[in-house]
Amino acid sequence: MSGPSESRRAYQTLRAFLHNEASGGLILMAVAFLAIVIANSPLAPAYFQALRSYVGPLNLLHWINDALMAVFFLLVGLEIKREMLDGQLSSWTRRLLPGIAAAGGMVVPALIYLAFNGGDPQTARGWAIPTATDIAFALGVLSLLGPRVPSSLKVFLAALAIIDDLGAVIIIALFYSSGVSIGDLAGAAFIFAALALMNREGVKHLSAYLLLGLILWVFVYRSGVHATVAGVLLALTIPLQRTPGTPEASPEASPLHRLERALHVPVAFVIVPIFGFANAGVSFAGVSAAVLLEPLSLGVAGGLVIGKLVGVFGAVFLMVRLGLADLPAAASWMQVFGVALLCGIGFTMSLFIGLLAFDDPDLQSRMKFGILAGSLIAGIGGYTVLRFAKREQR
């Protein structure tokens, strides 16, 4: 008698988990930990060999980082477009505080990294590694705190991370592309123009956009610009249809909303965890504490923990003190301090930029040590501050 009822409750619980933005961050934490355990176990040779094995023209790691992550960047692009046109970032007043905070949270970490590595051309290339915030991880930590954190701070963090992602995309396109092929770049431009024309002419069939998007990915991959940029370019052309007579987009009719909903679960629970599992595995064999004190590791960790805190919190403090913005509703200064610390969790995007910056396995390992150490300190520190911080009484 109770079987169907229990099954229904289990289904509803699973559905709620899959549609909770923070759940992806919790899964990512688990697979990252699993990758580290495997990389330091007897299974390590098989793990690294599998990632180097070829499937067609690319090895498995390249398929994950260049192809699967293009889908991740497609979702990022859809979120950026929706928020800019129809969401929390749809006006300049809404963009101001998270926008300035995101800028501070990118500039200061880069400067701290360069303070340690600016004199070494080889490691200086990684200046952008600590500029990125991992929204899935950060929201995952916030979810553990429940109602202790006002919803306004969650909105602020999400908006900041979206602008941060936009900055990361621009950085990847401008600074981590090499050997540009003019012919393939022209081909990509032609396909992008065709996609934009389809949007202008009111084409709503997602299959047409996705088919041309696949061709766009091939051209961008061959052009020397990192292939994941194709995902963002495709997202910019997906129509955001508004209901006649209202300024708001219709989630049911809008192709952008439909595609975003369709991608949310596979990206959060399949693509990003696969990326994390493939790239978080780092061996600690023969590693001493001195590795974390080397300029590369220290620059990454210091940029994430201190740079993000100073950049984000300092920007918010200045904006509020100058009367240009207000604190998020019901949030205290200590809670903003805790969220600024959480911005130092730079796992997914930091790893991605680090892999673009360095080809040397030794540099990649030190970069990963810095990211893991910085993200862990920022996550624990942010959680602890928010756990004991009191809400603003208004």
N, C-alpha and C positions, 0 to 999 in steps of 0.2 A: 504493500500500500504506500509506503513512504519512498519507494524507489524513484518514481518520476519526480516527486517533489525535491528529493535530494539532488537528483541529476540537474534539475532546473536551477537550484541554488548554486551548484558547482559551476554550471555554465555562466550564470550571472556574475559570479565571483571572478571567473576567468576573463569574461568580457570587460568587467570593470578594471581588472589589472592591465589588460592589453591596451585599454584606452586611457590609462593614466600616464601622463607625460613622464612622471618620475620613475615609473617602473623600468623603463629602458636603462636608466642610470644604475638601478640596482642589479639588473642582469649584467651590465657592462662591468661592474665591480667584480662580480662573481667570475666571469670568463677571464678577466685580466689576472685575477689571483690564480686561476687554474693554469693559465699560460705560463706564469712564473714558476709554479710548482712543477709543471712538466719540463720546462727548460732547465730545471735543476734536479732532474730525476733520470733514471736509466732510459726513459723514453725520449730524452733530448735529441739524440742523433736522428731518430725517426721523425721527430717534429720538424727539425730544421731541414732535413732532406726532403720531406714532403713539400715544404714551402718553396724549395728550389726546383722541384720537378716541373717539367714543361707539359702544358696542356695546349696543343696547337702552337701558335706563334709566340706565346708568352708563358712564363712560368707562373705557378699558382699565386705567388705573392704579388706579381704584377697584375694578374687578373683581379685580385682583391683590391689593390690600391688604385688601379687605373680605371677598371670597369665598374666593379661593384660600388666603389666610392663615388663614381659619377652619378649614380642613382641617389646616394646620400646628398650630394650637392644639388641635385635636382629638387629634392625636398627642401633643402635649405633655401634655395632660390624661390620656391613657391611660398615659403613662410615669410621671407623678406618682402616679396611683392605684395602678399595679402596684408601684412602688417603696415606697410607703407601706404597702401591705397585705401584700406578698409578696416584697419585695426588700431592697435595701441600706438602706432607710429604714423597715423594718418594726418596729423597736423604738426606744425613746427613747435607748438607749445608742448605737445606730447613727446616729441623727439628730443627736446632740448636737454633735459636732465640725463636720461640714459645715453644720449649721444655724446655729450661732453664727458660723462663718466667712462664710456667705452673708449673714447679717444685718450683720456688720461691713463686708462688701463692697458693701452697698447704702447704709448710713447714711453712711459716710465720703465716698464719691464725691459723694453728694447735698450734703453740707455743703461740700465743696470747690467744687462748682459754684455753690452759693449765695453763697460767699465772693466770687466774681467777679461774680455776676449778681443777688444778692439785692436790690440797690437799684433794679433796673429791672423793673417789673411785667411788661413784655412778654417779656423773656428769662427771667425767674425761673420762668416756666411750664415751662421745660425741665429742671427740677431732676432728674427721674427718668431722663434720657437716659443718664448714665454709670453707672447702677446695675445695668445688665444685662450678663451674660456670654454670649457666643455659643459654645454648647457644640460646634457643628459645627466652627467655626474652631479652637477651643482643642484639641479632640481631633485635628484635622487636623495641627496643629503637633506634638502629642505623638507622632503616628504616624511622623513623620519621624525621631524619636529612637530608635525600636525598643526593644530591651531595656535601653537606658541608663536608662530610667525604670521603677521597679518598678510592677507591676500595681496595688498598693494605692493609689498616687498617682492612677492613672487612674480607679479606683473613687471615690476621694475627690473628684476634679474633677467626675466625672459626677454624683455625689450633690449636690455644692455647686451645680452648674449647674441641676439639676432643682429644688432649693429656690429658687434664684434666679429660675427661670422662674415658679414659683408666686407669688413676690413681685411679679414683673412683671405677671402676670395681675390680681392684686388691685389694684395701682396703676392699671392701665388702667381697671378697672371703677369704681374710686372717684374717680379724679382726672381722667380724660380722657373723661368722658361729659358730654353737654350737651343741653339742651332735652328732658328726659325726658318721654315720653308715657306717662301712667299707664295708658291703655287698652291700648297695645301691651305695656307691661310686665306687665300683668295677664294678657294672652294668653300671653306667654312663660312666666310662672309656672304657668299652667294646663298648658301643654305639658310643662314640666319635671316637674310633679307626675305627669302621665300616664306619662312615661318612668320616673320613680322607682317608680310602681306596677307597671309592666311588669317592672322588675327584681325587685321584691319577690315578684311572682307567678311568677317563674321563667321568664319569656319569654326564649328564647335566639336567636330569629331576628334576625340583624343587620339585615336589610332593613327590619323594622318600626321598629327604633331609628333607622336612617338616614333613613327617610321622615319620621318625626316630628322628627328633628333638622333637616331642611331647613325644615320649618315653623317650628321654634324659631328658626332663623337669621333668617327673614323678620321675625318679631316683634321679635327683639333688634335687628336692623338699624333697624327703624322706631321703636324705643323711645327711641333716643338713647344707649343704652349701646353701646359699640363692638361691632360684629357678631361679631368674633372670639371674644368671651366665650362665644358660643353653642357654639363648639367644645369649650371646657372643660366647660361645663355638660352637654353630651351625653356627654362622656367619663366623667363622674362616675356616670352611670346605666348604662353598659355593664357587664354582669355579669362578675365575676371568679370563675369557678366553681372550687371546690376538689374534689379527688378524695376520695370518701368514705373516712373512716378516717385521713386524713392532713391536716396543717395547711397543706400546700402546694397552690397552684393547679395544675391540669392544663393544660399549654399546648395540648394537642390539643382538650380539651373546652371550654376557656374562650373565650367570645365576645370578651373583651377581648384575649386573646393573639392570636386569629385576626385581629382587626381591626388590631391594632398591627403584626403581620407584613405584612398586606396594604398598609398605608399607608407603611411604612418606605421602600421604594424610590421610589415616586412623590413623597413629600414631600422626601426628601433629594436626589433627583437631577432633579426637575422643578420642584416648587413653590418651594422655597427658592432654587434658582438663578434662577428667573424673577423672584422678588421682588428678589433681589440685582441682577440685570441691570436691572430697571426702576427701581430706587431709588439705585443706587450711582453712576450717571452724573452727574458734576458737571463743569461747564466751568471751566477755569482761565484763561479769557480775561480779561485785565485784572486778574488777581488777583496781589497782591504778598505777600511774606512777612508784611507787617503784618496781613493778615487772620487769620493764626494767632495773633496777639498780641491780638486783640480779645477782650473778656470772654466772649462766647458760645463761640467756638472754643477759647479757653484753658480755660474752665471745663469743657467736655466732655472735651478731651484730658487736662487735669490730673486730672479726676475718674476717668477710665479708667486712666491710668497710675499716678498717685500714690495716688489714693483707693482703688482696688482693692488695690494692693500693701499699703498701710498697714492697710486694713480687714480683708482676709483673713489676711495674715501676722500682724498684730497680734493678731487674735482667736485664731488657732491658738497663738501664743506664750503668751498669757495662760492659755488652757485647759490647755496642757501644764504650764506652770510652777506653776499652782495645783493640779495633780494631778487635774484633772477629766476629762482625756482623754490618750490616748497619740498620739504621732506615727504616721502610717500605717506599716505594717510595712516594714522595710528602706529607709525613706526618710530622708534626711539633712535638716538644717535648710536647707541651700543648695538642695536640690531643692524643698522646700516654698516657699522664696523664689521659685524659678523658676515654679512653678505659680501662685503668687499674682500674679506678673507676667502670666502667660497669661490670668488672669481679666479683665485689662484689655482683652481683645479683645471688643468689644461690638457687633460689626457688625449682625447681623440684628435683634435685639431693640432695640438702641439706635436704629437707623434707624427702626424701626416706631414707637417711642415719640416720637421726634423729629418724625415726620410728623404724629402726633396733636397734639403740642404747638404746632406752628407752621404757619400757613397761608401766611405771607408767603414767597415764593420766595427772597428775599434771606436771611432768617433760616434757611430750610431749607438753603441753600447753605453758610452759615457753620457750621451744625450738622454737615453732612456733612464739611466740612473737618476739624472737630474729631474726629469719629468715625474718619475715615480715618487722620489723623495719630496719634491716641491708640492705635488698634488696631494700626497698623503698628509703633509704638515698643514697645508691650506684647508683640506677637508676636515681634519680633526679639530684644528683651531677654530674654523668657522662654526662647526657644529657645537663645540663647547661654549663659545661666546653666545650663540643664539639660544642654546639650551638654558642658560642662566640669565639672559638679558630680559629686562621687563619691557612690556609694551608701553608706548606713550599713552598716558591718561589724558583724554581730551573731552 
